[in-house]
Amino acid sequence: MKVGVVPGSFDPVTLGHLDIIERGSKLVEKLVVGVLSNSAKGPMFSVAQRVELLEKATSHLDNVVVIPFEGLLVDFLKEQQAQAVIRGLRAVTDFEYELQLAQANRSLYPDMETVFLTTNVQYSYISSTIVKDVLKYGGDISHFVPAAVIDMIYHFRR
Ligand code: PNS
């Protein structure tokens, strides 16, 4: 079975993430969304909240599961018996970091591949950082996150 992993911090999930997950789910038999739990970034949402948001946002996708992980991505890949990592590229500024990540991962685990999907242009400016900023200052996040999780995000912030 072809298994792919879409890894990330997802703090919180955005429309851009969901676009990559939806399109990635068509390329493999099973898609695992891996939520990094030991993020050095100091997340706004707990790992349990980030998983819950993702589960709600992806509930229409039959072959998608959401699983938290810590440690190395390559170890998570082996655990999930996955062959490929799927990542979104928003702009050329993403490329340098993504290339480094892909090459480091492949030197740790030569049997894996990284597949890049280009983000839909309408989502190319969206990031979790922007969502968190807008949230902090009381702005409207409805253009940035999946409709299904807007209420849950506001609830978690209360
Ligand atoms: O959404 P993000 O924060 O851009 O995702 C980054 C992520 C989770 C893909 C990356 O930080 C990661 O894979 N972390 C796990 C540790 C690891 O394997 N690092 C790279 C090997 S050197």
Backbone and ligand atoms as CSV (ligand in chain L), in Angstrom:
chain,resi,resn,atom,element,x,y,z
A,1,MET,N,N,0.843,-1.196,0.000
A,1,MET,CA,C,0.000,0.000,0.000
A,1,MET,C,C,0.882,1.251,0.000
A,2,LYS,N,N,0.548,2.186,-0.852
A,2,LYS,CA,C,1.310,3.445,-0.889
A,2,LYS,C,C,0.788,4.367,0.223
A,3,VAL,N,N,1.717,4.695,1.121
A,3,VAL,CA,C,1.353,5.573,2.235
A,3,VAL,C,C,2.190,6.852,2.143
A,4,GLY,N,N,1.523,7.985,2.276
A,4,GLY,CA,C,2.230,9.267,2.271
A,4,GLY,C,C,2.026,9.974,3.598
A,5,VAL,N,N,2.969,10.842,3.931
A,5,VAL,CA,C,2.853,11.633,5.157
A,5,VAL,C,C,2.914,13.119,4.801
A,6,VAL,N,N,1.934,13.880,5.285
A,6,VAL,CA,C,2.020,15.342,5.226
A,6,VAL,C,C,2.364,15.806,6.643
A,7,PRO,N,N,3.641,16.164,6.880
A,7,PRO,CA,C,4.024,16.558,8.239
A,7,PRO,C,C,3.935,18.065,8.419
A,8,GLY,N,N,3.811,18.488,9.671
A,8,GLY,CA,C,3.812,19.926,9.930
A,8,GLY,C,C,3.505,20.238,11.373
A,9,SER,N,N,3.554,21.538,11.672
A,9,SER,CA,C,3.186,21.995,13.014
A,9,SER,C,C,1.679,22.234,13.092
A,10,PHE,N,N,1.091,22.699,11.997
A,10,PHE,CA,C,-0.364,22.923,11.896
A,10,PHE,C,C,-0.884,23.718,13.089
A,11,ASP,N,N,-0.323,24.902,13.307
A,11,ASP,CA,C,-0.630,25.691,14.519
A,11,ASP,C,C,-1.264,27.028,14.156
A,12,PRO,N,N,-2.499,27.070,13.676
A,12,PRO,CA,C,-3.420,25.973,13.409
A,12,PRO,C,C,-3.448,25.625,11.914
A,13,VAL,N,N,-4.265,24.610,11.568
A,13,VAL,CA,C,-4.452,24.225,10.164
A,13,VAL,C,C,-5.008,25.420,9.381
A,14,THR,N,N,-4.527,25.587,8.150
A,14,THR,CA,C,-5.000,26.676,7.286
A,14,THR,C,C,-5.653,26.097,6.019
A,15,LEU,N,N,-6.241,26.987,5.233
A,15,LEU,CA,C,-6.818,26.548,3.945
A,15,LEU,C,C,-5.722,26.017,3.023
A,16,GLY,N,N,-4.521,26.579,3.149
A,16,GLY,CA,C,-3.384,26.107,2.340
A,16,GLY,C,C,-3.011,24.680,2.713
A,17,HIS,N,N,-2.962,24.381,4.021
A,17,HIS,CA,C,-2.679,23.007,4.461
A,17,HIS,C,C,-3.734,22.045,3.906
A,18,LEU,N,N,-4.998,22.461,4.061
A,18,LEU,CA,C,-6.092,21.569,3.654
A,18,LEU,C,C,-6.024,21.279,2.148
A,19,ASP,N,N,-5.661,22.286,1.379
A,19,ASP,CA,C,-5.524,22.107,-0.072
A,19,ASP,C,C,-4.456,21.036,-0.377
A,20,ILE,N,N,-3.326,21.117,0.310
A,20,ILE,CA,C,-2.250,20.137,0.075
A,20,ILE,C,C,-2.695,18.744,0.546
A,21,ILE,N,N,-3.393,18.677,1.675
A,21,ILE,CA,C,-3.865,17.381,2.195
A,21,ILE,C,C,-4.886,16.763,1.223
A,22,GLU,N,N,-5.805,17.579,0.741
A,22,GLU,CA,C,-6.828,17.063,-0.193
A,22,GLU,C,C,-6.178,16.540,-1.471
A,23,ARG,N,N,-5.263,17.324,-2.020
A,23,ARG,CA,C,-4.620,16.911,-3.282
A,23,ARG,C,C,-3.672,15.748,-3.045
A,24,GLY,N,N,-2.961,15.771,-1.914
A,24,GLY,CA,C,-2.037,14.672,-1.586
A,24,GLY,C,C,-2.785,13.361,-1.384
A,25,SER,N,N,-3.992,13.443,-0.824
A,25,SER,CA,C,-4.751,12.219,-0.534
A,25,SER,C,C,-5.151,11.474,-1.813
A,26,LYS,N,N,-5.123,12.192,-2.940
A,26,LYS,CA,C,-5.462,11.546,-4.216
A,26,LYS,C,C,-4.262,10.814,-4.812
A,27,LEU,N,N,-3.073,11.058,-4.277
A,27,LEU,CA,C,-1.855,10.468,-4.851
A,27,LEU,C,C,-1.459,9.160,-4.180
A,28,VAL,N,N,-2.025,8.889,-3.009
A,28,VAL,CA,C,-1.635,7.700,-2.242
A,28,VAL,C,C,-2.887,6.965,-1.771
A,29,GLU,N,N,-2.669,5.713,-1.303
A,29,GLU,CA,C,-3.829,4.967,-0.796
A,29,GLU,C,C,-4.218,5.445,0.602
A,30,LYS,N,N,-3.167,5.753,1.397
A,30,LYS,CA,C,-3.442,6.270,2.742
A,30,LYS,C,C,-2.558,7.482,2.984
A,31,LEU,N,N,-3.155,8.535,3.515
A,31,LEU,CA,C,-2.384,9.739,3.816
A,31,LEU,C,C,-2.412,9.995,5.328
A,32,VAL,N,N,-1.212,10.057,5.904
A,32,VAL,CA,C,-1.103,10.330,7.331
A,32,VAL,C,C,-0.693,11.795,7.506
A,33,VAL,N,N,-1.510,12.535,8.228
A,33,VAL,CA,C,-1.122,13.906,8.565
A,33,VAL,C,C,-0.370,13.820,9.892
A,34,GLY,N,N,0.921,14.110,9.858
A,34,GLY,CA,C,1.772,13.989,11.050
A,34,GLY,C,C,1.914,15.343,11.734
A,35,VAL,N,N,1.445,15.417,12.974
A,35,VAL,CA,C,1.457,16.698,13.694
A,35,VAL,C,C,2.637,16.709,14.667
A,36,LEU,N,N,3.587,17.593,14.414
A,36,LEU,CA,C,4.791,17.636,15.252
A,36,LEU,C,C,4.434,18.114,16.660
A,37,SER,N,N,4.699,17.263,17.648
A,37,SER,CA,C,4.278,17.652,19.004
A,37,SER,C,C,5.377,18.363,19.779
A,38,ASN,N,N,6.634,18.129,19.427
A,38,ASN,CA,C,7.729,18.773,20.170
A,38,ASN,C,C,8.272,19.988,19.419
A,39,SER,N,N,7.348,20.791,18.899
A,39,SER,CA,C,7.776,21.931,18.091
A,39,SER,C,C,8.530,22.966,18.934
A,40,ALA,N,N,9.675,23.399,18.412
A,40,ALA,CA,C,10.474,24.405,19.112
A,40,ALA,C,C,9.843,25.792,18.965
A,41,LYS,N,N,8.786,25.860,18.142
A,41,LYS,CA,C,8.206,27.168,17.817
A,41,LYS,C,C,7.297,27.717,18.925
A,42,GLY,N,N,7.044,26.940,19.989
A,42,GLY,CA,C,6.156,27.410,21.060
A,42,GLY,C,C,4.757,27.620,20.537
A,43,PRO,N,N,4.040,26.536,20.248
A,43,PRO,CA,C,2.744,26.642,19.571
A,43,PRO,C,C,1.668,27.366,20.391
A,44,MET,N,N,0.728,27.994,19.662
A,44,MET,CA,C,-0.415,28.658,20.306
A,44,MET,C,C,-1.443,27.604,20.747
A,45,PHE,N,N,-1.552,26.519,19.945
A,45,PHE,CA,C,-2.532,25.458,20.233
A,45,PHE,C,C,-1.797,24.194,20.679
A,46,SER,N,N,-2.382,23.487,21.641
A,46,SER,CA,C,-1.754,22.250,22.127
A,46,SER,C,C,-1.804,21.209,21.011
A,47,VAL,N,N,-1.014,20.164,21.156
A,47,VAL,CA,C,-1.011,19.138,20.116
A,47,VAL,C,C,-2.395,18.485,20.017
A,48,ALA,N,N,-3.068,18.283,21.160
A,48,ALA,CA,C,-4.413,17.677,21.132
A,48,ALA,C,C,-5.389,18.577,20.373
A,49,GLN,N,N,-5.270,19.893,20.573
A,49,GLN,CA,C,-6.150,20.828,19.861
A,49,GLN,C,C,-5.838,20.835,18.363
A,50,ARG,N,N,-4.545,20.816,18.032
A,50,ARG,CA,C,-4.168,20.847,16.605
A,50,ARG,C,C,-4.662,19.575,15.898
A,51,VAL,N,N,-4.574,18.437,16.607
A,51,VAL,CA,C,-5.058,17.172,16.032
A,51,VAL,C,C,-6.580,17.246,15.846
A,52,GLU,N,N,-7.278,17.767,16.853
A,52,GLU,CA,C,-8.747,17.850,16.772
A,52,GLU,C,C,-9.190,18.742,15.603
A,53,LEU,N,N,-8.491,19.870,15.445
A,53,LEU,CA,C,-8.820,20.782,14.335
A,53,LEU,C,C,-8.615,20.084,12.989
A,54,LEU,N,N,-7.512,19.365,12.882
A,54,LEU,CA,C,-7.216,18.671,11.620
A,54,LEU,C,C,-8.221,17.552,11.356
A,55,GLU,N,N,-8.602,16.845,12.413
A,55,GLU,CA,C,-9.573,15.751,12.232
A,55,GLU,C,C,-10.896,16.299,11.717
A,56,LYS,N,N,-11.305,17.440,12.263
A,56,LYS,CA,C,-12.561,18.052,11.812
A,56,LYS,C,C,-12.421,18.538,10.366
A,57,ALA,N,N,-11.299,19.195,10.077
A,57,ALA,CA,C,-11.105,19.775,8.737
A,57,ALA,C,C,-10.984,18.706,7.650
A,58,THR,N,N,-10.546,17.491,8.028
A,58,THR,CA,C,-10.320,16.439,7.023
A,58,THR,C,C,-11.360,15.319,7.113
A,59,SER,N,N,-12.449,15.554,7.860
A,59,SER,CA,C,-13.414,14.467,8.110
A,59,SER,C,C,-14.087,13.970,6.820
A,60,HIS,N,N,-14.029,14.792,5.753
A,60,HIS,CA,C,-14.633,14.367,4.475
A,60,HIS,C,C,-13.683,13.497,3.641
A,61,LEU,N,N,-12.471,13.274,4.131
A,61,LEU,CA,C,-11.481,12.523,3.353
A,61,LEU,C,C,-11.288,11.126,3.969
A,62,ASP,N,N,-11.747,10.100,3.247
A,62,ASP,CA,C,-11.781,8.735,3.802
A,62,ASP,C,C,-10.422,8.121,4.065
A,63,ASN,N,N,-9.419,8.498,3.269
A,63,ASN,CA,C,-8.112,7.823,3.402
A,63,ASN,C,C,-7.097,8.667,4.180
A,64,VAL,N,N,-7.606,9.612,4.976
A,64,VAL,CA,C,-6.700,10.490,5.731
A,64,VAL,C,C,-6.833,10.220,7.231
A,65,VAL,N,N,-5.683,10.044,7.894
A,65,VAL,CA,C,-5.686,9.937,9.364
A,65,VAL,C,C,-4.738,10.996,9.922
A,66,VAL,N,N,-5.020,11.433,11.133
A,66,VAL,CA,C,-4.202,12.471,11.764
A,66,VAL,C,C,-3.521,11.862,12.990
A,67,ILE,N,N,-2.178,11.926,13.001
A,67,ILE,CA,C,-1.432,11.276,14.090
A,67,ILE,C,C,-0.323,12.222,14.570
A,68,PRO,N,N,-0.231,12.471,15.882
A,68,PRO,CA,C,0.874,13.308,16.374
A,68,PRO,C,C,2.185,12.517,16.391
A,69,PHE,N,N,3.297,13.235,16.254
A,69,PHE,CA,C,4.596,12.553,16.358
A,69,PHE,C,C,5.601,13.473,17.018
A,70,GLU,N,N,6.622,12.840,17.605
A,70,GLU,CA,C,7.744,13.649,18.108
A,70,GLU,C,C,9.024,12.986,17.637
A,71,GLY,N,N,10.104,13.744,17.677
A,71,GLY,CA,C,11.375,13.192,17.205
A,71,GLY,C,C,11.533,13.412,15.715
A,72,LEU,N,N,12.257,12.496,15.095
A,72,LEU,CA,C,12.588,12.667,13.679
A,72,LEU,C,C,11.451,12.244,12.760
A,73,LEU,N,N,11.276,13.020,11.714
A,73,LEU,CA,C,10.258,12.705,10.722
A,73,LEU,C,C,10.526,11.338,10.076
A,74,VAL,N,N,11.796,11.026,9.820
A,74,VAL,CA,C,12.101,9.747,9.152
A,74,VAL,C,C,11.690,8.559,10.029
A,75,ASP,N,N,11.806,8.707,11.352
A,75,ASP,CA,C,11.387,7.607,12.247
A,75,ASP,C,C,9.868,7.440,12.205
A,76,PHE,N,N,9.171,8.567,12.126
A,76,PHE,CA,C,7.704,8.527,12.022
A,76,PHE,C,C,7.293,7.859,10.696
A,77,LEU,N,N,8.032,8.179,9.650
A,77,LEU,CA,C,7.758,7.601,8.332
A,77,LEU,C,C,7.881,6.073,8.373
A,78,LYS,N,N,8.960,5.609,9.016
A,78,LYS,CA,C,9.194,4.158,9.119
A,78,LYS,C,C,8.085,3.513,9.939
A,79,GLU,N,N,7.735,4.158,11.046
A,79,GLU,CA,C,6.672,3.660,11.930
A,79,GLU,C,C,5.357,3.508,11.158
A,80,GLN,N,N,5.086,4.452,10.292
A,80,GLN,CA,C,3.828,4.451,9.523
A,80,GLN,C,C,3.942,3.641,8.234
A,81,GLN,N,N,5.117,3.073,7.994
A,81,GLN,CA,C,5.400,2.330,6.755
A,81,GLN,C,C,5.050,3.172,5.529
A,82,ALA,N,N,5.478,4.436,5.614
A,82,ALA,CA,C,5.211,5.382,4.527
A,82,ALA,C,C,6.436,5.494,3.622
A,83,GLN,N,N,6.179,5.753,2.344
A,83,GLN,CA,C,7.269,5.856,1.368
A,83,GLN,C,C,7.569,7.292,0.988
A,84,ALA,N,N,6.626,8.184,1.237
A,84,ALA,CA,C,6.830,9.549,0.738
A,84,ALA,C,C,6.323,10.603,1.712
A,85,VAL,N,N,7.041,11.716,1.707
A,85,VAL,CA,C,6.606,12.910,2.425
A,85,VAL,C,C,6.030,13.857,1.376
A,86,ILE,N,N,4.903,14.454,1.669
A,86,ILE,CA,C,4.309,15.418,0.742
A,86,ILE,C,C,4.322,16.784,1.415
A,87,ARG,N,N,4.910,17.777,0.730
A,87,ARG,CA,C,4.991,19.138,1.286
A,87,ARG,C,C,4.493,20.133,0.248
A,88,GLY,N,N,3.950,21.230,0.722
A,88,GLY,CA,C,3.492,22.284,-0.178
A,88,GLY,C,C,4.562,23.349,-0.341
A,89,LEU,N,N,4.659,23.874,-1.542
A,89,LEU,CA,C,5.564,25.004,-1.807
A,89,LEU,C,C,4.719,26.213,-2.173
A,90,ARG,N,N,4.798,27.251,-1.337
A,90,ARG,CA,C,3.979,28.446,-1.594
A,90,ARG,C,C,4.670,29.402,-2.548
A,91,ALA,N,N,5.969,29.554,-2.342
A,91,ALA,CA,C,6.722,30.536,-3.127
A,91,ALA,C,C,8.173,30.092,-3.140
A,92,VAL,N,N,8.970,30.772,-3.929
A,92,VAL,CA,C,10.372,30.389,-4.057
A,92,VAL,C,C,11.089,30.525,-2.703
A,93,THR,N,N,10.578,31.403,-1.846
A,93,THR,CA,C,11.189,31.583,-0.517
A,93,THR,C,C,11.061,30.324,0.347
A,94,ASP,N,N,10.072,29.490,0.066
A,94,ASP,CA,C,9.941,28.218,0.806
A,94,ASP,C,C,10.989,27.209,0.361
A,95,PHE,N,N,11.492,27.382,-0.868
A,95,PHE,CA,C,12.236,26.306,-1.510
A,95,PHE,C,C,13.528,25.932,-0.798
A,96,GLU,N,N,14.274,26.948,-0.364
A,96,GLU,CA,C,15.586,26.676,0.229
A,96,GLU,C,C,15.464,25.778,1.465
A,97,TYR,N,N,14.543,26.129,2.346
A,97,TYR,CA,C,14.322,25.353,3.567
A,97,TYR,C,C,13.811,23.955,3.231
A,98,GLU,N,N,12.878,23.896,2.292
A,98,GLU,CA,C,12.274,22.609,1.938
A,98,GLU,C,C,13.290,21.676,1.288
A,99,LEU,N,N,14.167,22.243,0.469
A,99,LEU,CA,C,15.196,21.436,-0.183
A,99,LEU,C,C,16.141,20.847,0.863
A,100,GLN,N,N,16.530,21.693,1.816
A,100,GLN,CA,C,17.416,21.273,2.896
A,100,GLN,C,C,16.781,20.129,3.711
A,101,LEU,N,N,15.527,20.310,4.038
A,101,LEU,CA,C,14.784,19.311,4.810
A,101,LEU,C,C,14.716,17.986,4.039
A,102,ALA,N,N,14.370,18.091,2.752
A,102,ALA,CA,C,14.222,16.890,1.933
A,102,ALA,C,C,15.553,16.152,1.815
A,103,GLN,N,N,16.632,16.918,1.631
A,103,GLN,CA,C,17.936,16.280,1.464
A,103,GLN,C,C,18.429,15.675,2.772
A,104,ALA,N,N,18.205,16.378,3.881
A,104,ALA,CA,C,18.602,15.829,5.186
A,104,ALA,C,C,17.811,14.548,5.458
A,105,ASN,N,N,16.521,14.579,5.176
A,105,ASN,CA,C,15.692,13.397,5.419
A,105,ASN,C,C,16.127,12.217,4.561
A,106,ARG,N,N,16.466,12.509,3.311
A,106,ARG,CA,C,16.858,11.408,2.419
A,106,ARG,C,C,18.216,10.828,2.789
A,107,SER,N,N,19.085,11.663,3.372
A,107,SER,CA,C,20.374,11.084,3.771
A,107,SER,C,C,20.184,10.229,5.032
A,108,LEU,N,N,19.158,10.556,5.834
A,108,LEU,CA,C,18.863,9.727,7.016
A,108,LEU,C,C,18.111,8.450,6.637
A,109,TYR,N,N,17.346,8.537,5.540
A,109,TYR,CA,C,16.477,7.415,5.144
A,109,TYR,C,C,16.375,7.386,3.609
A,110,PRO,N,N,17.371,6.768,2.949
A,110,PRO,CA,C,17.463,6.841,1.479
A,110,PRO,C,C,16.263,6.253,0.731
A,111,ASP,N,N,15.457,5.428,1.396
A,111,ASP,CA,C,14.336,4.815,0.682
A,111,ASP,C,C,13.116,5.724,0.548
A,112,MET,N,N,13.184,6.910,1.140
A,112,MET,CA,C,12.008,7.782,1.078
A,112,MET,C,C,12.119,8.837,-0.028
A,113,GLU,N,N,10.985,9.356,-0.404
A,113,GLU,CA,C,10.953,10.448,-1.381
A,113,GLU,C,C,10.196,11.624,-0.778
A,114,THR,N,N,10.551,12.831,-1.219
A,114,THR,CA,C,9.745,13.995,-0.869
A,114,THR,C,C,9.072,14.488,-2.137
A,115,VAL,N,N,7.779,14.653,-2.069
A,115,VAL,CA,C,6.998,15.125,-3.219
A,115,VAL,C,C,6.512,16.537,-2.889
A,116,PHE,N,N,6.779,17.479,-3.797
A,116,PHE,CA,C,6.345,18.861,-3.570
A,116,PHE,C,C,5.112,19.174,-4.418
A,117,LEU,N,N,4.109,19.719,-3.781
A,117,LEU,CA,C,2.940,20.206,-4.511
A,117,LEU,C,C,2.951,21.724,-4.429
A,118,THR,N,N,2.713,22.370,-5.559
A,118,THR,CA,C,2.666,23.836,-5.507
A,118,THR,C,C,1.299,24.263,-4.978
A,119,THR,N,N,1.341,25.161,-4.022
A,119,THR,CA,C,0.116,25.653,-3.397
A,119,THR,C,C,-0.752,26.381,-4.419
A,120,ASN,N,N,-2.057,26.224,-4.297
A,120,ASN,CA,C,-2.972,27.006,-5.127
A,120,ASN,C,C,-2.708,28.490,-4.897
A,121,VAL,N,N,-2.645,29.277,-5.986
A,121,VAL,CA,C,-2.283,30.694,-5.825
A,121,VAL,C,C,-3.168,31.438,-4.818
A,122,GLN,N,N,-4.433,31.029,-4.768
A,122,GLN,CA,C,-5.334,31.773,-3.860
A,122,GLN,C,C,-4.967,31.579,-2.384
A,123,TYR,N,N,-4.138,30.559,-2.109
A,123,TYR,CA,C,-3.734,30.317,-0.712
A,123,TYR,C,C,-2.260,30.634,-0.472
A,124,SER,N,N,-1.579,31.144,-1.479
A,124,SER,CA,C,-0.116,31.207,-1.400
A,124,SER,C,C,0.397,32.199,-0.342
A,125,TYR,N,N,-0.449,33.139,0.084
A,125,TYR,CA,C,-0.006,34.120,1.087
A,125,TYR,C,C,-0.384,33.694,2.507
A,126,ILE,N,N,-1.094,32.578,2.626
A,126,ILE,CA,C,-1.612,32.181,3.950
A,126,ILE,C,C,-0.578,31.353,4.709
A,127,SER,N,N,-0.423,31.659,6.006
A,127,SER,CA,C,0.431,30.839,6.862
A,127,SER,C,C,-0.201,30.788,8.249
A,128,SER,N,N,0.210,29.797,9.036
A,128,SER,CA,C,-0.293,29.709,10.415
A,128,SER,C,C,0.121,30.947,11.201
A,129,THR,N,N,1.300,31.490,10.893
A,129,THR,CA,C,1.790,32.686,11.596
A,129,THR,C,C,0.826,33.858,11.376
A,130,ILE,N,N,0.374,34.028,10.140
A,130,ILE,CA,C,-0.578,35.109,9.846
A,130,ILE,C,C,-1.884,34.874,10.608
A,131,VAL,N,N,-2.360,33.633,10.608
A,131,VAL,CA,C,-3.608,33.325,11.322
A,131,VAL,C,C,-3.467,33.692,12.803
A,132,LYS,N,N,-2.320,33.324,13.407
A,132,LYS,CA,C,-2.122,33.599,14.834
A,132,LYS,C,C,-2.077,35.105,15.112
A,133,ASP,N,N,-1.459,35.848,14.213
A,133,ASP,CA,C,-1.390,37.305,14.359
A,133,ASP,C,C,-2.782,37.917,14.287
A,134,VAL,N,N,-3.543,37.492,13.291
A,134,VAL,CA,C,-4.897,38.028,13.115
A,134,VAL,C,C,-5.740,37.683,14.347
A,135,LEU,N,N,-5.581,36.463,14.842
A,135,LEU,CA,C,-6.320,36.033,16.043
A,135,LEU,C,C,-5.963,36.894,17.252
A,136,LYS,N,N,-4.668,37.118,17.423
A,136,LYS,CA,C,-4.169,37.880,18.572
A,136,LYS,C,C,-4.799,39.263,18.644
A,137,TYR,N,N,-4.972,39.873,17.462
A,137,TYR,CA,C,-5.478,41.236,17.436
A,137,TYR,C,C,-6.963,41.316,17.082
A,138,GLY,N,N,-7.649,40.176,17.201
A,138,GLY,CA,C,-9.107,40.168,17.076
A,138,GLY,C,C,-9.635,40.309,15.660
A,139,GLY,N,N,-8.817,39.991,14.655
A,139,GLY,CA,C,-9.280,40.103,13.258
A,139,GLY,C,C,-10.079,38.887,12.821
A,140,ASP,N,N,-10.532,38.947,11.568
A,140,ASP,CA,C,-11.393,37.900,11.005
A,140,ASP,C,C,-10.522,36.837,10.315
A,141,ILE,N,N,-10.602,35.587,10.792
A,141,ILE,CA,C,-9.743,34.525,10.228
A,141,ILE,C,C,-10.457,33.699,9.162
A,142,SER,N,N,-11.693,34.093,8.822
A,142,SER,CA,C,-12.483,33.208,7.960
A,142,SER,C,C,-11.915,33.040,6.548
A,143,HIS,N,N,-11.043,33.946,6.113
A,143,HIS,CA,C,-10.440,33.787,4.781
A,143,HIS,C,C,-9.215,32.879,4.813
A,144,PHE,N,N,-8.792,32.492,5.995
A,144,PHE,CA,C,-7.520,31.779,6.136
A,144,PHE,C,C,-7.630,30.325,6.576
A,145,VAL,N,N,-8.719,29.989,7.279
A,145,VAL,CA,C,-8.819,28.629,7.839
A,145,VAL,C,C,-10.084,27.946,7.328
A,146,PRO,N,N,-10.102,26.597,7.330
A,146,PRO,CA,C,-11.297,25.900,6.839
A,146,PRO,C,C,-12.539,26.294,7.650
A,147,ALA,N,N,-13.665,26.496,6.948
A,147,ALA,CA,C,-14.903,26.949,7.596
A,147,ALA,C,C,-15.291,26.018,8.750
A,148,ALA,N,N,-15.043,24.730,8.559
A,148,ALA,CA,C,-15.471,23.731,9.557
A,148,ALA,C,C,-14.802,23.915,10.923
A,149,VAL,N,N,-13.671,24.622,10.961
A,149,VAL,CA,C,-12.949,24.700,12.247
A,149,VAL,C,C,-12.910,26.106,12.857
A,150,ILE,N,N,-13.562,27.082,12.213
A,150,ILE,CA,C,-13.497,28.460,12.718
A,150,ILE,C,C,-14.000,28.549,14.168
A,151,ASP,N,N,-15.182,27.969,14.422
A,151,ASP,CA,C,-15.757,28.056,15.781
A,151,ASP,C,C,-14.851,27.366,16.797
A,152,MET,N,N,-14.311,26.228,16.397
A,152,MET,CA,C,-13.443,25.471,17.308
A,152,MET,C,C,-12.190,26.278,17.660
A,153,ILE,N,N,-11.650,26.989,16.684
A,153,ILE,CA,C,-10.464,27.819,16.929
A,153,ILE,C,C,-10.792,28.913,17.950
A,154,TYR,N,N,-11.926,29.612,17.746
A,154,TYR,CA,C,-12.311,30.667,18.694
A,154,TYR,C,C,-12.573,30.064,20.078
A,155,HIS,N,N,-13.162,28.873,20.108
A,155,HIS,CA,C,-13.443,28.208,21.383
A,155,HIS,C,C,-12.125,27.893,22.119
A,156,PHE,N,N,-11.145,27.362,21.390
A,156,PHE,CA,C,-9.850,27.021,22.001
A,156,PHE,C,C,-9.127,28.269,22.517
A,157,ARG,N,N,-9.399,29.411,21.915
A,157,ARG,CA,C,-8.702,30.650,22.291
A,157,ARG,C,C,-9.353,31.296,23.521
A,158,ARG,N,N,-10.558,30.840,23.894
A,158,ARG,CA,C,-11.267,31.458,25.029
A,158,ARG,C,C,-10.611,31.172,26.357
L,1,PNS,O1,O,4.811,23.136,9.428
L,1,PNS,P1,P,6.290,23.184,9.575
L,1,PNS,O2,O,6.654,23.751,10.934
L,1,PNS,O3,O,6.939,23.899,8.442
L,1,PNS,O4,O,6.825,21.657,9.540
L,1,PNS,C1,C,8.185,21.356,9.767
L,1,PNS,C2,C,8.390,19.834,9.972
L,1,PNS,C3,C,7.447,19.305,11.043
L,1,PNS,C4,C,8.133,19.114,8.676
L,1,PNS,C5,C,9.887,19.643,10.377
L,1,PNS,O5,O,10.211,20.544,11.391
L,1,PNS,C6,C,10.174,18.217,10.869
L,1,PNS,O6,O,10.116,17.283,10.121
L,1,PNS,N1,N,10.496,18.096,12.178
L,1,PNS,C7,C,10.805,16.829,12.819
L,1,PNS,C8,C,12.306,16.720,13.140
L,1,PNS,C9,C,13.069,16.352,11.893
L,1,PNS,O7,O,12.943,15.260,11.400
L,1,PNS,N2,N,13.821,17.358,11.343
L,1,PNS,C10,C,14.467,17.275,10.045
L,1,PNS,C11,C,15.610,16.341,9.976
L,1,PNS,S1,S,17.094,17.145,10.105
